Amino acid sequence: MIVRGKAPSVKRQCQLLALARSTVYYQPRPIKEADLQLMRRIDELHLAHPYYGARRLAQQLRREGNQVGRRHVSRLMRRMGITALYRKPRTSLPAPGASIYPYLLSGLGVERANHVWVSDITYLPMAHGFMYLVAILDLASRKVLAFALSNTMNAEFCVRALRQALDRYGAPEIFNTDQGAQFTSEVWLQVLREARVQISMDGKGRWIDNVFIERLWRTVKYEEVYLHAYRDGREARQRLSAYFEFYNTRRVHQALDYRTPDEVYFETRATGSGAPAAPAVRLLPPAAADPLSSRAMQRESRGRAETVPS
């Protein structure tokens, strides 16, 4: 945006754009290698114990020999885009002016492909640095329809994955996400409106709606990401492409009666009364989906820790 060595001067360009000149000359510092190692370990602990906040994570990291404080852990968690899952006041609100849509999945039985799609973003550790991964998931079949990588948490890479999924598989009836900035941005919402998709967003107390894609993150990280230290984004894309092809076409899922996501997706994609149904996914109404006490969270986490879910 700022062009050096051209008229008008940098000072005048900053005035016209209402920018502080200090921001033009600022050079971000690279992340320390020690912090990258901490971020990877925090990611592993968050997958195993999603109800751990910065205090517990800091205590656990100190027990493992790391000299780290709560504020340092909190700062790294913000950079990674992760938070503890527990009941709390609704202090995290979308940006002013963001378009918020109602939650449409309460009590809904999802038994066919392209009925409901969901999406989320996760932190992806690398050999040197990190990236962010977004995936589009068909809820009934667990099929990963598209994914994209970025080194920033902007809306553009999410839209890229969304357009890829729409081009390959058509439009779903409902698309559900959380109220993150990427999914309430106009550029994301406009694509869904043009495709005539019903837009659904998680509301207060709806942590459970992300459980299916959180299981995907756990699976892909333990079966692929943590086993390979990706050198760069190019290698990450190549290996994740190969893994998701395996995940969709050859990896059987217990929740799908030991079928693959592709088998369930293409079997249930057909229309009409004769189309077979996928194992039902029923989204609970808010009153019933309220098992978010610390005991319920710990039981759920222990169940996920004992076996990698499908």
N, C-alpha and C positions, 0 to 999 in steps of 0.2 A: 504494500500500500504506500509506504514511504519510499521515494526514489531519491537516492543520494547522488550528488554531482549534477543535479538538474535544477533549472529555475522553475518555480521559486525555491528558496532555500529550505533546508530541513526544518529550521525554526518556524518558517511561515507555513509549511505543510502541516506541522503539528498544530499550529493555531487554527488552521482551516478545519482540521479533523477533530479538534478539541481533545488532543492527546498531550500528555505530559512528555517532554523531551526525554526524560529519564527512561521511559519505556522503550524508546527507539534504540538506545544504546545498551540496554540490558542484555546480558548474555547468561542464560540459565546454566547453573552448575550441574555437571553430570552427577548421577546418583552414585554414592560410594558402594564399592563391592560388598562391604559388610552389611549395608542396608538391603542390597539385593538378596543376600542370603537370608536376612531376617524376614523379608517379604515372602520369600518362598516358604519358609517355615510357618509364618502366620497363615498363609494360604492353606497349608496342610492342616493346621490346627483348626482353622475355621470350617473346613469341610468335615472334620471329625466331630467338632463341638461348636455348632453354629450359634449357640446361645452364649458363648464366651465373649465378653466385652474386652476393652483395652486393659482393664485392671487384671482380669484373670489371665489374659494372654501374656501380659508383662510378667506376672508371677510365674507362669509356666516356663517362659523363656529364661527367666533367671534361674529356675530350678535346673534347666538344661545347660547352665554355664554362661549364658549371655548377659552382659552388663547392659541392661536396657530399662528405661523407665516407662511409666504409663503414658506420658505425653508423647514420647518418641513413638511408641506403638500406635497411639491414636493418630499421629500424623501419617504414619505409613499406611494405616487402614484407610484413611481418607484418600491417599494417593492411589490405592488399589481399588477403591470404590466398593468396599465391603463394610457391613455393619452387623452387630449382633442381632439375632432374632429373638425378640421377647416382647411381651405386651408393654407398651409405653405410651405416653401422651403423644398425640399427633403433632409433633414439632417440626417434622420435615414436610414442607408443603411445596408444591410445584411453583415455578417462577410466576410472578404476577403477569396476568394476561394469558397464561397458558390455557389451552382448551382441555377441559376435563370431561370425560364421558362416563356414563353410569356403568356399573358392574352388571354384566348380562349372564353370568354363569351360575348364579345361585340355584341349586337344585337341578341343574341341567344334566341329563344323561348324554354322554358323548360316546357314540358307538360306531361312527363311520368316519372315513377319511375326509379331509377338507371341511369338516364341520367346525372345528375350532383349531386355530393355530395360536401358538404362544411364542414369546421371544424374551431374551434376557442377555445381559452382558456379564462377562467374567474376566478376571485378571489372569494373564498367561505368563508364567515365568520363563525366561530365556537364559542362555548361558551368560550373556552380558546384557542386562536390561530386562525389559518386559514389554508386552503388548496387551491389547484388549481383544477379546473374542466375543462376537455376537453370533447367535444361531437362531434359526427359525425352525420350530418343532411342530409337527402335526400331533395333536394331543391323543387322538384315538390309537394311532399306530406307533407312536414314539419315533417316527421317521424324521431324521434331520434333513430338511428340505433345502437349506442353504446356510452358509456361514461366511463371515468376513472378519478380517483382522485390521487393527489400526493401532498406532502408537499414541493416539489421543482419544478421549471419550467424547467424540463429536457425533452429530446425527448422520453425517454423510455416509459413514461405513455401514451404519444400520440400514439406511435406505438402499444402499447397494445390495445388501443381502436380501432385503424385502423384494426389490425388483427382480432379482434372480429367481427367487422362489415363485413369484407370480408368473414370470415368463415360462417357467418349466412346468408348473403344476396347476395353473389357473388360480382363481381366487377362492378363499375360504368363505364360509358364511359369517364367522365371527373371528375377530383377532383380539386376543387379550394380552395386555402387558401391565407392568406397574406404571406409576406416575412419574417415572424418571424423566429428566430433561430431554433425553433423546426421543422418547416415545410420546412426549406432549408437544414436540416441536412441530411447527406448521409444515415443514418439508416432509416429515414422516406421515402426518395425518392426511396431507393432500393426496399422497399416493394411495392410501386406503380408501379415501372418499372417491377417487376416480375409478377404483376397482369395484365400487359399490359394496364394500365390506362393512359389516356392523362392527363398530369399534367398542371394545370393552376395556375397562381399566380397574385394577385392583383398588379397593377402597380401604377404609380404616379397618384394621383387624384381619385383613385378608392375606396374611403371610402364607397360608397353606396353598394358595394358588400357584406359587412358584415351585412347589415341591417336585413337580415332574421334571422341570428343566434343571433344578438343582441336582437331581439325581443324574441327569445327563452330565453336568459339570463334574460331579464326583467320578463317574465312570470314565470319562475321557481323560481326566487328569491322572487317575491311578493306572489306567491301562495304556496310556500313550504319553502324555506330557511329562510326567515325572520320570519316565524311563529314558527320555532323550533330552539332552540339553541343546535346544535349537540354537544354531549359530546366528541366524538372522530371520527376518520375516519370510524370505523366499523359502527357506527350508521348512519353516513352521507351516506355511500354506501347503507345501507338497506333502508333508507327513500327515497333516490333519485331513487333507483331501483323501489320502489313502485310508486313514483310520475310519472316517465317516462312511466311506464306501464299504468297508468291512462291517461297520456297525449296522448299516442299513440292509446289507444283502446277505451276510453270513452269520452274524452274531445273534443267537437265539435269546429270547427274553422270557423269563419265567412269567412275568405279568401278561405276556401275550400267548400263554399256553405253549411256550417253547417254539414259537414261530419267530421269523425275522420281521423287522418293521416293514420291509418292502412287501413281504407276503401279505401282511395285514392291510397295508395301505392300498395295494392294487386289488385285493379281494373285496374290500369295503368301499372302494371308490365308486363302484357301479351304482347306478340309481335304480329305484324300483323296489317292490316288496320282496323280490327274490334275492336281493343282494345280501350276502352274509354279513353278520355284525361282528365288530371287534369286541373283546372283553370290555364290559361297560366301565366307563370312567364317570362317576357321579360326583359333581362338585357340591359340597355341602352348603346349606344356607349359613349366614354369619353366626346365628345362635348355636348351630351344631358344630361349626368349624372353629370352636373357641377353646381347643384343648391346649392353649398356649401357656399354661402354668409351667413353672420350671420343671416339675416332675414329668409332665407329659413331654416337654421338649427333650429332657434327658432320656426318657424311654425311647422316643423316636430316634434320637441321635445314636443311642446304643445299638438299636436295630440296624441303622445304616452302617455303623462301624463294624458290626460282626460280619456283614457280607456286602459286597459292592452291589447296589441295586441295579435293576435293569433299566 
